[in-house]
Amino acid sequence: MYILCLIVIFLFIREIYLTITTVNNSRQDEAVWYPLAALPELLAVFLFAVPGLVPDKRELIAHARGHEKDPETTELA
């Protein structure tokens, strides 16, 4: 849960910066763009790669069927 909150915060920082620079083009600066636009997005992508954060397809199908994941089953559909 904390990882998802971090992702939201990083993307929120990015959107605030991009909104400010869209309204006022004079604030666009390469020295500020990387830490406020590119870095939060990159960190969010890295956080999405944390194992177990995004469920795999078997878990989603098992949840939709209403039972737990069977480790022996390799059937996806």
C-alpha positions in Angstrom: 0.0 0.0 0.0 2.8 2.4 0.8 4.5 1.7 -2.5 1.3 2.7 -4.3 1.1 5.9 -2.3 4.7 6.7 -3.3 3.8 6.2 -6.9 0.8 8.5 -6.6 3.0 11.2 -4.9 5.7 11.0 -7.6 3.2 11.3 -10.4 1.4 14.1 -8.6 4.6 16.1 -8.3 5.2 15.5 -12.0 1.8 16.7 -13.0 2.0 19.8 -10.9 5.3 20.7 -12.5 4.0 20.1 -16.0 0.9 22.1 -15.3 2.9 25.0 -14.0 5.2 25.0 -17.0 2.3 24.6 -19.5 0.7 27.8 -18.1 4.0 29.7 -17.8 6.6 28.8 -20.5 9.2 31.0 -18.9 9.6 28.6 -16.0 10.8 25.7 -18.3 14.4 25.0 -17.5 16.4 21.8 -18.1 18.0 22.0 -14.6 14.5 21.8 -13.1 12.8 19.6 -15.6 14.8 16.5 -14.9 14.3 16.4 -11.1 10.6 17.5 -11.2 9.3 15.7 -14.4 11.6 12.9 -15.5 12.8 11.6 -12.2 9.4 11.2 -10.5 8.1 9.3 -13.5 11.2 7.1 -13.6 10.9 6.3 -9.9 7.2 5.4 -10.3 8.1 3.0 -13.1 10.8 1.4 -10.9 8.3 1.1 -8.0 5.8 -0.7 -10.3 8.5 -3.4 -10.9 8.4 -4.4 -7.2 7.5 -8.1 -7.0 4.0 -8.8 -5.9 2.7 -5.2 -6.4 0.9 -6.1 -9.6 -0.9 -9.4 -9.4 -0.1 -12.0 -12.2 -2.8 -13.2 -14.6 -3.4 -16.5 -12.7 -4.2 -14.5 -9.5 -6.6 -12.2 -11.3 -8.4 -15.2 -12.9 -8.6 -17.1 -9.6 -10.0 -14.0 -7.9 -12.6 -13.5 -10.7 -13.6 -17.2 -10.2 -13.9 -16.7 -6.5 -11.2 -19.0 -5.2 -7.6 -18.9 -4.3 -4.8 -19.4 -6.7 -3.9 -23.1 -7.3 -0.1 -23.3 -7.7 -0.5 -26.6 -9.6 -2.7 -25.1 -12.2 -1.1 -23.5 -15.2 -4.3 -23.0 -17.1 -4.9 -19.3 -17.8 -8.3 -19.3 -19.4 
